[in-house]
Amino acid sequence: MFKFLYISLALFVAFFANAVRAESVLFLNPGYTDETFWVSYSQFMQAAARDLGIDLQILYSQRQPELTLAQARLALLGPNRPDYLMFVNEQYVAPQILRLAQNSGVKLFMVNAALTPDQQALVGKRSDRIGSLVPNDEEGGYLMMKELIRLHPPVSKGEQIEVLAFSGLKITPSAQLREKGMQRALAEHPRVRLRQLVYSGWTEQRAYEQAKQLFARYPQVSLVWSANDEMAFGAMRAYAESGKVAGKDALFSAVNTSRTALQAVVDGRLSALVGGHFTLGGWALVELHDYEQGVDLEQYGGRDRQLPLLQLINKTQARQLLAMGDSPGYNVNFRKLSAKGRPISYRYPFTLQTLMR
């Protein structure tokens, strides 16, 4: 009897100790609660948190920076503070969050968009800022444009190839970087002419409304570059209403690995797709969990890193991702990715290929 009580007590203490050790993370998701990319982003994070034993809470700000700041203020100054606050420098809110976090005891980690060089100079070094993970947005914009140009049929000497571009929010770092990559690709191909770039706020409906006017204004457009999948589908809807066929009369590109985007690649309606950055939050949780266990992130690639997550996805890869898509965590064993106890030469395998093994 006493032996049973001793074992039961030991199990209870072990369970309680594990519960106490579980770090709490609050992620301020800048997207809408029905926005495909940010929902899949959260789902991947939740799968990572379950595997790692992290107490994760996610709040959406519906793309309202003032709501993000209100959520941050409550988290950082209120009575129930998380161990870690994870957030995006969406619409450049990071410096204000850093000011709120001063002396709060909460550790900070940025994903997707970190401090700009000017912001970094203004903020300086902070012991509470654990690090950041961002994708290769500039390269993603470049790869899309290059692929569209590569796939375009040959044109007669002296003839130009006309392009329309749909970007997100003008004050969003990821939109600016993807545009920069697009412009770099265009500079390498002087016969490819950008007729107009518009800002569609990442939404399908806004892109659709703009595209209806733009396709009428520029009937010779044969390449359409979009900074996310929803805007691409808005443009494609308008293009179909004009009596033309996406993938045949004009080539379209997009960013994100939503099921609709992957299926559009398989069907041939999307000619160039880059994606993989929806995994960033999950990868960041692996690093935070390691940090909590005493791992020095500087020894395993650095605290602030850009990951080459945005890569071109072909039809074979699209089919593979579609087949795996019913599992929000893509059957990834996040614990096995830990750097704890690894040699200094180890580097976190945070790539799209990790999902497809």
N, C-alpha and C positions, 0 to 999 in steps of 0.2 A: 504494500500500500504506500509506504513512505517512498519507495523507489519510483513508483508511478507518479506521485506528487512532485518528486524532485525532477523527473524528466519533463513533466508538464510545465513546471515553473521555468525550467531551463529553456524550453521551447518558446514560452511566452516572452521571456526576457530577450531571447534572440530575435523574435519577431518584432518586439518593441524597439530594440536597438536598431534594427534595419529600417523601421518606420521613421525613427528619429533621424537616421543618417540620410534618408532620401532628400535630396536637394529639391527646392521648389523653384520653378522657373515660370515667369510670366512672359508670354510673347504678345506684343502689340502688333497685330496683323493689320496692315494699312488698307486691305481690300474690302470688298463687299462680302457679305455672308453668302451670296449666291454667285460669286465670281469664281469661275472654274479653276483658274490658276491658284488663287489664294486658298481655296477650299482644299485642293489636292496638296498644296504646300502644308496646310495644317494637318491633314490626314497622315502625311509622311512623318511629320513631327510627332504626332500622337503614337504612331507605331514605334518610333524610336524611343519615346519616353516609356512606353510599356515594357519594352525589351530591357531598357537600362534601369528601370525602377525609379524614374524621375517623376516628381509631382508637377505636372505641366498644366498651366491654365492659359487659354488663348482668348484674347479680346479683339474684336474687329472694330475698325474705326470708320468703315463705309467711305473710305477715301476722303475723310474730313480731318485735316491736320489738327484742327482745334480740338477734336474729340480725342485724337491720339495724345495730345498734351494733357487733356483732362484726365485721361486714364493713367498716364505716367505720373501726374501729380498725386493722384490718390494712392497709387502703388508705392511711390517713393516717400511720401510724407504722411501717409495714413498709418493706422495701427497694425495692419496685417501686411507687412512688407515681405516680398519674396526674397529668396537668396540671390536670384539672378533676374535681371530684366533684359529681355532680348527685343530688339526693335530695328526698324528700317529707317534710314535717313531719307524717307519719302518727303518730298517737298521741303527738304532741308530743315527738318525739325530737330535734328540731333543736338545742336548746341544748347537749345532750350531744355532738352531732356537732361543733358549733362549738368546744366546749372541746377536743375531740380534735384539731381542725384547727389549733389555735394554733401558729404557727411551723413548720408542716409544709411550707410552700411550695406547697401545693395550693390552687387557687382553687375557690370554692364557688358553686353556683347551685341555687336551690330551685324546684321546680315543684309545681303543683297545690295545695299547702298551704304557705304561707310562715310566717314568725314571727307570732305573735299580738302585739297591742300590748304586753301585759305582758312577753312574751319579748323583744321588741325593746328595751324599756326596760332590761331586765336585761342583755342582751348588749351593747347600745350599738353604735357604729359599728365596722365591721371592714373593713380594706382588702382582705382576702382574699375577702370576700363580693361577688361580681360583680353579683348581682341575683336576681330571681325573676319567674316568670310564673305566674299563678293564673287559674282560670276564674271566671265569674260564678255561683258556686254558689247564693247567696241568690236571685238572680233566676231561676235555673233552677227551684228549688223553687216559687217564686211563679208562674212561667209555667205549670208543670204543673197546679197547683191551679186557677188561673184558667181554663185551657182545659177542665178537667174540669167545672167549674161552668157554663161557657158552653155546653157540649154537653149538659148534663143536661136532660131534658124538663121542661117547666113543672110545678110542683106546686101543689096547692090552697092557698088562703089559710090560714095558721096551721100548715101542714104543714112539717116539717123535712126536709132532705136529710142523710143520715147518711154519715159518712166513716170509713174505717179507713186508718191510715198505717203503712208499714213502712220503718224507717230502718236505717242501717248499724251502725256502732259508736258508742257514746255519746261516746267520747273522740276521735273523728275530726273535724277541722275541717270537712271537706266535708259530713259528715252533719249537723252542727250548723247550718251555714249553709243547707242545703237545707230543713231543718225550719223555720228562721226565716222563709224565704221562703214556705213553706206556711202558717205561722201568720199572716203578713201578709195573704195572700189571704183566709184565713178571717175575719180581722177586718173585711174589707170586705163580707162576706156573712154577717150574723148568723143567717140561716136555715139555714146549712150548719153542721152540728154534727160535730165530731171525737169519735167514740165512744172510740177508743183508739189510741195510738201505741205500737208495739213496736220493739225493736231486734233485727234478724235477722242481724247480723254480715255483711251483704252477700251471704249465701248463699241459694240456692234452697231447699235442704232445710230450713233453719231457718225460713224464711218459710212454707213449706208446712205444717210442723208447727204453727206458731202460727196460721196462717190457718184450719186445720181447726177449731180451738176458737173462734176469733173469729167466723167466719161462723155457727156454731151459736149463739153468744152474742148476736150482733147480726144477726138475719135480715133487717132492713130496710135494711142498708147498700147504697148504690147507687153510691158513689164509692170507689175504692181508689187511694191515692197511694203510690208506692214510690220510694225514693231511688236505686235502680238497676234494671237489667233482670232480673237473676237473681232478686231478691226478688219482683219483679212476676210472674215466671213461676211461682215457688213458690206465690204467692197464687192465681194463675189456675188452677193444677192443683187446689188444694183447692176452689176455687169450682166447677170443672167436676164434681168428685166429689160436690158437693152437689146436682147436677142442674140447675145454672144455667149461663147462657152469658155469657162475658166479651164486652163490647162491646154487649150487648143488655140483660141484666138488671142489669148493673152496668158502669160505665165504669172502665177501669184506665189508669194512667199509669206511665211508667218513664223512666229516664235511661240513656243509652249507645246507640251506633249499631252494636251487634252485628247480624249478619245475621238472627238469629232475631227481634230486636226490630224491625228494619226490615220484615221479612216480616209480623210481627204487625200493624204499622200498615197495610200494604197489605191484609191480610186483614180488618181491622176489629176485631181482638181487642184491640189497644192503641188507645186513643182519644187519648192525649196522650203524645208522646215528645219529650224534649229530648236533644240530644247534640252532639258535636263536640269535646269536651275531650280525646279520645284523641290529638289532634294536638299537645298542648302540648310534649311532649318533643322532637318534631321541630322545632317553632318555636324552642325554647330552643337547640337546636344551631345554628340559623342565627345567633342572637345571639352565642353563644359563639365561633363561627367568625369573625364580624365583630370581636368584641373582640380575638381573637388577632391579627387583621390591623390593629389600631390604631384601629378605629372607636369613637368615644365614644358609648356607648349613651344617655347623658343627652341628647344632641342629637336622638335619634330616638325620643322617647316615654318615656324614663326607664329606669332600671335595674330598678325594681320596678313591675310593671304587672299590672293585671287585664284579661283579654281577654274580650270578650262572645261566648264560644264556645258556651255552652249556649243553643240556640235551638230553638223548636218546629219539628219536621220533619213536613211533610204527606205525603200519599201519593205525590204526584209526586216530591218530593225523596227519599223513601224508595226509590222505584223507581230513581231515578237513582244513588243511592249503592249500591244492590244491584248495579246493572249495572257499577259501577266497582270493586266490592269485591275483585275477584281480584288487584288490584295493591296491595300493602301501602303503597306510597307515593302511590297515587292519581294516578300520572303527574305529580306536582308537580315542577317544576324548582326545587329549593331554592336553587341558586346565584343564580338570577335574583331571589330575594327579598332578597338582600344590600343593606345600606345603604351599602356602601363606594362612595365616589365620587358618592353621591346628594346632592341639595340638602337643606338642613336641614328643609325642609317635608315630606320623605318620611316616611311611616309604614309600618312593616311590615304587609303585608296578611294578618295571621294570623287568618283567619276560615274558616268552613266553606265559604263561597262560593269560596275559592281552590281547593278540591278539585273543585268542580263546574263549573269553567270549561271 
